[in-house]
């Protein structure tokens, strides 16, 4: 355990780097998700096809391959990215491609009557999307978005392989200098678990906050609780 | 010319060998995950004091921590306690256990989907527990979750690249080794990406079709 205490400041810095990478790539992921997801829904082929290719390529290949490609192969085109930039780009684009499918699915499954009502009221497509369709789709997007974000958080550990000094990187460093493998790795496992648990709590709160009909949701939860009590 | 076709052609057979290892890891890992996940799901459902909550916590914990760190744990921590396998076996076990936690959830939803009348009928016929599970519940539960297991198979195929970090020589590690020994990363990494895509894209289309065919009909 002594190694963990001695090297606590280093681990703390690693944790902060992990959080920084997660926040930056999470933000990128959201932007990519809405851009690609909405483009995929477009009726213009010139817009929807590139989005489709982007989504399938980034979902179809490994995140690690993408990260290494940005870090090692891009310099052959004369572009040398900072490790942190390459890591954030790869994570944001990869998870963004998954989240784009969430956006697409949630919007495509909206009731058609809403779109028709908008057209009947003479709303322009952009206004329709911004004021009616997207706000209605957010509650359906939140649970799968939560899963994507937890995935993203766990995948930040891969940035250690392109030399970003995150929690995993620091742990490896401390392991090779002190040899106290068990204590170090158990500590960071618990740290990652705590972070992903916090994220789950946050998503749960957001889901309740943005529920379409909060009273109906509350009633539903009460009912399921009663059913659980009855079953036990 | 940035892309060197001759070099690309010369290293392609090596990459195919790596791809074969990746496929082996995926198949063995999925097998392990499917069996272990079923085991976990049944243990949780049986509500055995102490054991079931422990299994539940294990499943949640595995799902909440990164695969890479789990792999490091198995690779660096276990040998300190005298348990050591070669990298390939460790990789298969780590990825299998990791995915078993996800599959346990899938099975759980399948088991919950079996109508309660089936349980009642089994009780009414006073079938022993083993036969209730083995002949009545699981055959119905597993059928509905097969396509979802297919999705995890594809996911595992892509995730197995992480195991290159614990020196398993699969597709990703091969591409990286070729890159570092020839100082040319562009061709091996691009081809590795294309190989991943060439398998996972058709496979996911296939699973989508299976999903539609096996969708519960109401």
Interface residues (C-beta under 8 A of the other chain):
Chain A: X56 X57 X59 X60 X61 X62 X63 X64 X65 X66 X68 X69 X72 X73 X75 X76 X77 X150 X154 X155 X156 X157 X158 X160 X161 X168 X171 X172 X175 X181 X182 X185 X186 X188 X189 X192 X193 X196 X197
Chain B: X2 X61 X64 X65 X66 X67 X68 X69 X70 X72 X73 X76 X77 X80 X158 X159 X161 X162 X164 X165 X172 X175 X176 X179 X184 X185 X186 X189 X190 X192 X193 X196 X197 X200 X201 X204
